[in-house]
Amino acid sequence: MKRNVFLLTLCLLGGVAFGQEVSFRSGEKSGKKLPTQSVLHMLPADADGQLLLVEADLNAVGAVKAIKVRQVNEEWKESAAVKIDDTRDCSSTEAFRKGDRIHMLLGSENKSNYRLRHVVVSTADLQVVSDSVLLDVSLSKGDYCYSQVVFSPSNAFLAVVNILEMKAGGTHATAMLFDGEMRRRWTHMLRHGDVQQALVTDGGEVATACLLSSKDHQKTLLRVNVADASGARQGEAVLQGDLEQVALLNYTGGKMLCTVLEGEGGHGLIGKRRYTAFHSILYDMVTSTLRAGSRHAFTSEELCVFENEDTDTKLSSTSANYILLRHQATTPGGGAVLYQRTWKEATYRNGMEVSATYHRKGMLLASLDTLGNILWTRGVMQNNQNASETKSDMVYHNGSLYIFTNESKDESAEYNPTVAAKRSKSLLMANAALAVYRFAADGTGSKQMLASDGKFIIHSPLFNQGGGKYYLLAGGMGPKISCVTIGK
């Protein structure tokens, strides 16, 4: 198989800052009394400068008292609101706007059943238009039930994959497909109930993937499902090696594209486990066979990125710990995965966590095509330490991948994957500048500092508003309503 993997040292070093292609603005007022985890979704409103928030009203211990929808401006000033009935202990599985309607999928579980509701709210007056039950699953003691909700790339379809894990043994999964107006197209039981990842294509096909390790961890079983209007089918393959963290990137032409992370040792001991490589996998659902696959061993340069060391540093190890799959994206030409070295250090008193520090070291981005070829890898140096957990995000827009992340205000505005990232001198609210990295389809990397003066720690994912506009929460201890816009 032809491989065209560019070493980090062959990137455009010190390359380019990409000007003002991405704009950023943030409100002045912080939601100091608002827990960031209560904002579940941020949606566009009709009036300029307004947005719609789907929120969880939390009690003192973080339990959900109710789900509500509010219209606010960028300074948190509320102009309308509605509380959804009977939503105590609910979680908002998903929310989106279509025309003059807000669609919410609300999951709730008690001792005897799991229920998934579809609640529709009018954007004109925030009144509930309809409230129906999509799923009502009976549970026995110890059973666990939840749903994954995924959108197709163009948002033409939405899929719900419901997973029931039974204490008595066995896991069952059901896939449901809806169009953009939330009209149900079909429902199918899936043969393999184990589901770790799911996606839906613009053709209305739902794919799932899962990894299961052998007892000796020398082999890994890949299990996949695909469902469409004609029914559901399944496949599986035995992979050699100790593999985990599957990423399902694409399904096209009957072939499923995935990546997996290769580790060694340390089972059950996160800090002891080491990671040596990642693999691409192309599974053919028509022939039920593996069609292609590549193993990419982490290079010395890439390991330096994970460790946040200059890439001419001689490391003694050929592996790194604490590597996590942070983000992934489906692209027309295949897909991309972003790995990062990240961990948490906590202090406990009387069995209770009293403080925690989250460390975010270097990132590695990999691009793949639909044939399973690993096209290129690129490093992003990081050295983040903050008083609370921060988030990053990655979006695919107009042929490029954009990584939004925090870093020191002293960092350069140029992309250079060979020089270790700086660490802020402050221990409290450190690394509060906001940066974005752009990677074109050919792997060319560039960077833009969006905000250096102030505290702009990312507290939420980016919520897509269409047209390259994304809302997010960013700020200090209190989140501010912020917006990034990617130019055409």
C-alpha distance (Angstrom), angle and dihedral (degrees) to the residues before:
residue distance angle dihedral
M1 . . .
K2 3.77 . .
R3 3.79 112.5 .
N4 3.76 124.9 -169.9
V5 3.80 104.2 -174.6
F6 3.77 113.8 162.3
L7 3.79 116.2 -148.0
L8 3.75 115.8 -125.8
T9 3.78 90.6 -112.6
L10 3.81 89.3 61.9
C11 3.80 94.0 58.4
L12 3.75 120.4 104.9
L13 3.77 95.2 -80.8
G14 3.72 118.2 -151.4
G15 3.71 77.2 -0.8
V16 3.46 121.3 158.8
A17 3.67 144.7 -32.3
F18 3.78 105.1 -145.1
G19 3.77 98.0 -136.9
Q20 3.76 119.4 -129.9
E21 3.77 99.6 -29.4
V22 3.82 89.7 127.7
S23 3.79 119.3 49.0
F24 3.80 125.4 -161.4
R25 3.76 133.8 -163.8
S26 3.78 133.0 170.8
G27 3.78 135.2 -168.0
E28 3.77 119.9 -109.5
K29 3.79 97.9 -130.1
S30 3.81 123.8 75.1
G31 3.78 122.5 -143.7
K32 3.80 89.8 -130.3
K33 3.81 94.9 166.3
L34 3.79 93.0 44.1
P35 3.82 118.2 92.4
T36 3.79 106.7 -135.5
Q37 3.81 90.9 -133.8
S38 3.80 89.8 62.8
V39 3.83 92.9 69.5
L40 3.77 101.9 82.8
H41 3.81 101.9 169.6
M42 3.80 138.0 4.1
L43 3.81 116.1 -151.2
P44 3.81 134.6 179.7
A45 3.80 119.9 -96.5
D46 3.79 127.3 -154.6
A47 3.81 97.2 -114.5
D48 3.79 119.6 74.7
G49 3.81 112.1 -105.3
Q50 3.82 92.1 19.5
L51 3.79 130.4 105.8
L52 3.78 138.8 -179.4
L53 3.79 120.5 -120.1
V54 3.78 125.7 -160.1
E55 3.79 103.4 -156.7
A56 3.77 142.6 176.5
D57 3.78 114.8 -132.4
L58 3.82 101.7 -140.2
N59 3.78 131.6 -159.8
A60 3.81 125.5 -138.6
V61 3.82 93.5 -78.9
G62 3.80 95.4 45.6
A63 3.81 98.9 -100.6
V64 3.80 117.9 141.3
K65 3.80 114.5 -104.5
A66 3.80 94.4 177.1
I67 3.80 144.6 -24.3
K68 3.79 115.3 -116.7
V69 3.79 139.7 177.0
R70 3.80 120.3 -139.8
Q71 3.78 134.5 -177.8
V72 3.80 110.7 -145.0
N73 3.78 139.3 161.0
E74 3.79 123.5 -121.3
E75 3.83 90.2 -84.9
W76 3.83 92.5 57.7
K77 3.83 93.1 -106.1
E78 3.80 107.2 152.6
S79 3.80 121.9 -137.1
A80 3.83 100.3 169.8
A81 3.79 139.1 3.9
V82 3.78 143.6 175.5
K83 3.80 131.4 -167.4
I84 3.79 115.9 -144.7
D85 3.80 113.4 -128.8
D86 3.79 121.9 -117.2
T87 3.82 96.8 11.4
R88 3.77 101.0 128.9
D89 3.83 108.9 141.7
C90 3.82 90.6 5.9
S91 3.75 124.0 141.4
S92 3.79 122.2 -150.0
T93 3.77 102.0 -123.6
E94 3.80 91.8 -175.9
A95 3.80 142.1 -18.8
F96 3.78 131.4 -170.5
R97 3.78 140.7 159.8
K98 3.80 124.2 -119.7
G99 3.79 116.6 177.5
D100 3.80 109.1 -48.5
R101 3.81 94.0 -18.0
I102 3.80 134.7 88.9
H103 3.80 111.5 -150.0
M104 3.82 118.2 -157.9
L105 3.79 128.6 -175.4
L106 3.80 107.8 -156.6
G107 3.79 121.6 -170.2
S108 3.79 124.6 -162.9
E109 3.78 132.7 173.3
N110 3.80 133.1 -166.4
K111 3.80 132.7 166.9
S112 3.79 94.4 -76.1
N113 3.80 108.2 31.3
Y114 3.79 149.5 13.2
R115 3.77 117.0 -138.3
L116 3.80 130.8 -168.8
R117 3.80 114.6 -164.0
H118 3.79 131.1 -166.6
V119 3.80 109.6 -146.0
V120 3.81 120.6 -175.9
V121 3.81 121.6 -160.7
S122 3.80 126.5 -172.2
T123 3.80 114.8 -121.5
A124 3.83 90.7 -149.2
D125 3.81 97.1 66.0
L126 3.85 105.0 -2.9
Q127 3.77 91.7 -116.8
V128 3.80 122.1 147.6
V129 3.80 108.9 -104.4
S130 3.81 98.8 -178.6
D131 3.78 140.3 -5.7
S132 3.80 119.0 -165.3
V133 3.81 138.4 161.1
L134 3.79 117.6 -115.5
L135 3.80 96.6 177.0
D136 3.80 134.8 16.7
V137 3.80 111.6 178.4
S138 3.80 122.2 -176.8
L139 3.81 114.0 -134.4
S140 3.77 133.5 -156.0
K141 3.79 121.3 -149.7
G142 3.80 109.9 -67.4
D143 3.82 96.2 15.6
Y144 3.80 118.8 132.9
C145 3.79 125.3 -155.1
Y146 3.81 132.1 -178.7
S147 3.81 141.4 151.5
Q148 3.79 134.9 -127.5
V149 3.81 115.1 -150.2
V150 3.81 119.8 -161.9
F151 3.81 135.1 173.7
S152 3.78 128.7 -144.6
P153 3.84 115.2 -114.5
S154 3.82 93.2 -99.1
N155 3.84 93.1 37.8
A156 3.80 89.1 -118.4
F157 3.81 90.0 129.0
L158 3.77 138.9 28.2
A159 3.80 122.9 -159.1
V160 3.79 129.0 -160.1
V161 3.80 115.9 -159.7
N162 3.79 110.8 -170.2
I163 3.81 119.2 -161.1
L164 3.81 124.9 -163.3
E165 3.81 115.7 -167.3
M166 3.81 109.5 -165.9
K167 3.79 122.1 -151.3
A168 3.80 88.7 -147.0
G169 3.79 88.5 59.3
G170 3.76 137.0 -82.6
T171 3.78 136.0 65.8
H172 3.79 125.4 -123.3
A173 3.80 128.1 -163.0
T174 3.78 133.4 -169.0
A175 3.80 126.9 -169.5
M176 3.80 123.8 -152.8
L177 3.80 125.6 -174.6
F178 3.82 124.1 -153.0
D179 3.78 130.8 180.0
G180 3.80 123.9 -128.3
E181 3.81 90.9 -82.1
M182 3.82 91.1 53.6
R183 3.80 93.4 -108.3
R184 3.79 109.8 151.4
R185 3.79 113.8 -118.2
W186 3.81 100.5 179.4
T187 3.81 146.8 -27.9
H188 3.82 125.2 -143.0
M189 3.77 135.4 176.1
L190 3.81 112.4 -126.5
R191 3.80 120.2 -133.2
H192 3.80 94.4 -141.9
G193 3.78 108.1 54.3
D194 3.79 94.1 -171.6
V195 3.80 106.8 97.6
Q196 3.79 124.8 171.5
Q197 3.81 98.8 155.7
A198 3.80 134.4 23.6
L199 3.79 137.0 -178.9
V200 3.80 138.2 173.9
T201 3.79 125.0 -146.9
D202 3.79 129.3 -141.1
G203 3.81 85.5 -108.0
G204 3.81 91.2 63.3
E205 3.82 97.2 -105.7
V206 3.82 118.1 141.7
A207 3.82 117.6 -152.0
T208 3.81 129.8 -174.9
A209 3.81 134.8 -174.6
C210 3.79 137.3 -168.5
L211 3.82 138.2 174.6
L212 3.81 124.1 -143.0
S213 3.81 120.4 -173.5
S214 3.79 126.0 -141.3
K215 3.81 118.3 -119.4
D216 3.80 92.3 -103.5
H217 3.82 91.6 43.2
Q218 3.80 91.0 -129.6
K219 3.80 94.1 114.4
T220 3.79 134.2 34.2
L221 3.80 127.3 -154.6
L222 3.80 117.5 -139.5
R223 3.80 113.7 -155.8
V224 3.80 121.8 -172.0
N225 3.81 138.7 178.0
V226 3.79 132.6 -166.4
A227 3.80 124.1 -170.0
D228 3.80 131.2 -178.0
A229 3.81 138.7 151.7
S230 3.81 91.1 -64.9
G231 3.81 95.9 54.8
A232 3.81 141.1 -89.2
R233 3.80 131.8 -59.4
Q234 3.75 133.8 178.6
G235 3.78 143.6 -156.8
E236 3.78 142.1 -176.4
A237 3.78 140.0 -167.2
V238 3.80 136.0 -171.6
L239 3.80 112.1 -122.9
Q240 3.76 121.8 -161.0
G241 3.79 114.9 -123.7
D242 3.79 143.3 32.9
L243 3.81 100.0 -62.5
E244 3.81 134.8 170.6
Q245 3.82 145.4 152.9
V246 3.79 99.5 57.8
A247 3.81 116.7 -158.4
L248 3.81 116.3 -160.0
L249 3.81 104.4 -151.8
N250 3.79 109.2 166.9
Y251 3.78 146.7 -6.2
T252 3.79 117.4 -159.7
G253 3.79 135.4 144.2
G254 3.80 91.1 8.4
K255 3.81 91.9 -58.8
M256 3.80 126.4 115.9
L257 3.81 120.2 -148.3
C258 3.81 118.6 -153.9
T259 3.77 140.9 158.7
V260 3.81 127.6 -149.3
L261 3.80 132.7 -169.1
E262 3.81 120.2 -124.6
G263 3.80 118.2 -140.1
E264 3.77 140.4 168.7
G265 3.81 133.8 -147.6
G266 3.77 127.9 -25.3
H267 3.79 97.3 92.2
G268 3.79 106.8 179.8
L269 3.82 90.4 5.9
I270 3.80 105.9 88.0
G271 3.79 96.5 -170.2
K272 3.81 92.7 50.6
R273 3.78 96.5 52.9
R274 3.81 115.7 99.2
Y275 3.80 128.6 -157.7
T276 3.79 123.4 -145.7
A277 3.80 109.1 169.2
F278 3.77 148.9 -14.6
H279 3.82 127.5 -124.9
S280 3.79 135.2 -148.3
I281 3.80 117.2 -140.0
L282 3.81 129.0 -166.5
Y283 3.80 113.3 -170.5
D284 3.81 120.7 -169.2
M285 3.81 111.1 -144.3
V286 3.82 91.6 -169.5
T287 3.81 95.6 58.5
S288 3.85 96.3 23.6
T289 3.80 90.8 -129.2
L290 3.77 140.5 113.7
R291 3.78 105.9 -99.4
A292 3.79 99.7 -175.0
G293 3.77 144.7 -12.4
S294 3.78 141.6 168.7
R295 3.78 133.6 -157.8
H296 3.78 115.8 -142.9
A297 3.81 111.4 -165.6
F298 3.78 111.7 -154.2
T299 3.80 108.4 -102.1
S300 3.78 123.1 -135.6
E301 3.81 88.7 -105.5
E302 3.80 91.9 52.6
L303 3.80 92.2 48.2
C304 3.81 88.4 52.3
V305 3.80 88.1 54.6
F306 3.82 91.2 51.7
E307 3.81 89.6 49.4
N308 3.83 92.4 41.6
E309 3.78 94.2 -122.2
D310 3.80 128.6 138.1
T311 3.79 105.6 -89.2
D312 3.82 92.8 -119.2
T313 3.83 88.4 63.8
K314 3.81 114.0 115.8
L315 3.78 107.0 -129.4
S316 3.80 120.7 -162.1
S317 3.81 94.3 -147.1
T318 3.79 131.1 68.9
S319 3.80 92.4 -156.3
A320 3.81 141.1 48.2
N321 3.79 134.8 -144.8
Y322 3.82 131.5 -134.1
I323 3.81 95.1 35.3
L324 3.80 112.7 161.1
L325 3.78 135.0 -179.7
R326 3.81 99.1 -116.6
H327 3.81 104.6 173.0
Q328 3.77 141.6 -3.7
A329 3.79 136.7 -171.2
T330 3.78 138.0 -163.0
T331 3.80 113.0 -134.9
P332 3.82 131.7 -175.2
G333 3.80 88.8 -110.7
G334 3.82 96.7 44.8
G335 3.78 124.3 -71.2
A336 3.78 148.8 -76.6
V337 3.81 137.3 -127.1
L338 3.79 130.2 -159.9
Y339 3.81 119.7 -153.4
Q340 3.79 123.7 -170.1
R341 3.78 136.7 -176.2
T342 3.81 103.8 -125.3
W343 3.80 137.7 154.4
K344 3.79 144.5 158.4
E345 3.79 130.2 -123.7
A346 3.81 114.8 -160.7
T347 3.78 137.0 -174.0
Y348 3.80 118.4 -145.9
R349 3.79 132.3 -162.1
N350 3.81 121.0 -172.1
G351 3.77 89.2 -11.7
M352 3.81 93.3 -54.0
E353 3.79 125.5 112.5
V354 3.80 108.1 -118.1
S355 3.81 100.4 171.8
A356 3.78 139.4 6.9
T357 3.78 137.5 -171.7
Y358 3.79 121.2 -157.9
H359 3.78 118.3 -151.5
R360 3.80 122.4 -156.5
K361 3.78 115.8 -172.9
G362 3.79 130.5 172.0
M363 3.81 127.1 -25.4
L364 3.79 129.5 -141.8
L365 3.80 119.8 -156.9
A366 3.81 120.0 -162.5
S367 3.81 127.8 -170.3
L368 3.82 123.3 -156.3
D369 3.79 135.3 -175.5
T370 3.80 127.2 -135.6
L371 3.82 91.1 -97.7
G372 3.81 91.6 62.8
N373 3.81 95.7 -104.1
I374 3.80 116.2 145.6
L375 3.81 100.5 -132.1
W376 3.80 101.1 -174.3
T377 3.79 146.1 -29.2
R378 3.80 127.2 -140.9
G379 3.78 131.4 -170.5
V380 3.80 129.1 -138.4
M381 3.79 113.8 -164.2
Q382 3.81 113.6 -136.5
N383 3.80 135.0 174.5
N384 3.78 105.9 173.3
Q385 3.76 126.7 162.7
N386 3.77 118.7 167.5
A387 3.78 136.7 169.0
S388 3.80 90.8 -116.5
E389 3.76 137.1 22.5
T390 3.79 112.7 -73.4
K391 3.75 127.9 -165.3
S392 3.76 136.0 -137.6
D393 3.78 128.4 -165.7
M394 3.78 140.9 -159.1
V395 3.80 126.6 -153.5
Y396 3.78 134.0 -178.4
H397 3.80 113.5 -136.8
N398 3.81 132.2 165.7
G399 3.79 95.1 -19.0
S400 3.81 98.2 -44.9
L401 3.81 136.6 93.0
Y402 3.81 117.7 -129.8
I403 3.82 122.8 -161.8
F404 3.81 116.0 -163.4
T405 3.79 114.7 -161.7
N406 3.80 145.4 148.3
E407 3.79 125.5 -110.2
S408 3.79 142.6 152.3
K409 3.80 117.5 -53.7
D410 3.82 86.9 -129.0
E411 3.79 93.6 64.4
S412 3.80 121.6 115.8
A413 3.78 121.8 -106.3
E414 3.81 89.5 -131.0
Y415 3.78 124.9 91.2
N416 3.80 111.3 -117.5
P417 3.82 117.6 159.3
T418 3.82 94.2 -176.0
V419 3.83 100.8 65.0
A420 3.80 122.3 72.9
A421 3.80 115.9 -111.2
K422 3.79 119.4 -110.1
R423 3.77 123.2 -113.0
S424 3.76 120.4 -136.3
K425 3.78 115.1 -110.0
S426 3.78 89.3 -133.6
L427 3.80 119.0 84.2
L428 3.80 94.2 -164.7
M429 3.80 116.0 68.7
A430 3.79 89.2 -8.1
N431 3.79 124.7 175.5
A432 3.79 94.2 23.1
A433 3.81 98.5 154.7
L434 3.80 116.8 109.6
A435 3.80 121.4 -132.3
V436 3.79 136.1 174.0
Y437 3.80 127.1 -154.2
R438 3.77 120.9 -158.3
F439 3.82 124.7 -157.8
A440 3.79 119.5 -171.1
A441 3.80 122.5 -147.3
D442 3.82 91.3 -92.8
G443 3.82 92.2 52.4
T444 3.79 97.4 -102.3
G445 3.80 106.5 154.5
S446 3.79 130.3 -151.1
K447 3.78 137.5 162.7
Q448 3.78 142.8 -147.5
M449 3.80 129.2 -168.0
L450 3.79 105.0 -137.7
A451 3.81 99.8 -177.4
S452 3.80 128.6 2.2
D453 3.79 103.0 155.1
G454 3.80 106.9 76.4
K455 3.78 140.4 4.8
F456 3.80 113.2 -50.8
I457 3.79 103.6 156.9
I458 3.81 110.1 165.0
H459 3.81 110.0 -115.7
S460 3.81 101.3 171.3
P461 3.78 143.8 25.6
L462 3.79 118.6 -89.7
F463 3.81 111.0 -93.8
N464 3.80 111.9 -146.7
Q465 3.80 114.2 -129.0
G466 3.81 95.3 175.2
G467 3.78 130.2 -106.4
G468 3.81 92.9 59.9
K469 3.83 93.7 -59.3
Y470 3.80 120.0 129.8
Y471 3.81 131.9 179.1
L472 3.80 122.0 -148.8
L473 3.79 141.5 159.3
A474 3.79 114.2 -109.1
G475 3.78 131.8 161.7
G476 3.77 144.2 83.7
M477 3.79 124.1 -61.7
G478 3.81 88.2 -34.3
P479 3.82 117.1 52.2
K480 3.79 122.0 -123.2
I481 3.80 123.7 -152.4
S482 3.79 104.2 -109.6
C483 3.77 137.6 177.3
V484 3.79 136.1 -157.0
T485 3.79 123.1 -167.1
I486 3.79 123.2 -164.7
G487 3.79 112.4 -149.2
K488 3.77 122.0 -131.7
